[in-house]
Amino acid sequence: EPYQDVFTYRRWQAQGFQVQRGEKAIKIPVVKVVDRENQDTGEVETRKLLGTGAVFCRHQVKEA
């Protein structure tokens, strides 16, 4: 089934797979949580930022 196992490029490499040449990444939304210290008050502020991540499906990789 397509899109069942999706991981980042580095995660596929760590598992012993290589993304096939010419394959395009699937873009997914990612929420990043960032803690920032306020220099005036010293309080820690937590912010959520929306970004994108790039993942590859199992059908786009081969064993290295």
C-alpha positions in Angstrom: 0.0 0.0 0.0 1.5 3.3 -1.0 2.2 5.9 1.7 2.0 3.4 4.5 5.7 3.7 5.5 7.0 7.2 5.0 10.3 8.5 6.6 12.7 11.3 6.0 15.8 10.9 3.8 18.1 10.5 6.8 15.8 8.0 8.5 15.8 5.8 5.4 19.6 6.0 5.2 19.8 5.0 8.9 17.7 1.9 8.2 20.0 0.9 5.3 17.9 2.1 2.4 18.7 4.6 -0.4 16.2 6.9 -2.0 16.1 6.1 -5.8 17.5 8.8 -8.1 14.9 11.2 -9.5 12.2 10.5 -6.8 10.4 13.6 -5.5 9.7 14.1 -1.8 6.2 14.2 -0.4 5.7 17.5 1.5 3.8 17.3 4.8 2.9 20.0 7.4 5.0 20.0 10.5 4.5 21.9 13.8 7.8 23.0 15.4 7.7 23.9 19.1 10.3 26.5 20.0 11.1 27.7 23.6 12.5 31.2 23.7 13.6 33.1 26.8 12.5 36.7 27.1 15.6 38.8 27.8 13.6 41.5 29.6 11.6 39.3 32.1 13.6 36.1 32.0 10.4 34.1 31.3 10.4 31.2 28.9 7.9 31.6 26.0 6.7 28.6 24.0 5.8 29.2 20.4 4.5 26.9 17.8 5.6 27.4 14.2 4.2 25.8 11.1 6.6 24.5 8.5 6.9 21.7 6.0 8.8 18.4 6.1 10.0 16.2 3.2 9.4 12.4 3.4 9.7 9.5 1.1 7.5 6.4 0.7 8.7 2.8 0.9 8.1 2.5 -2.9 10.7 5.3 -3.5 13.6 3.6 -1.9 15.8 0.5 -2.4 18.1 -1.4 -0.1 21.6 0.0 -0.1 
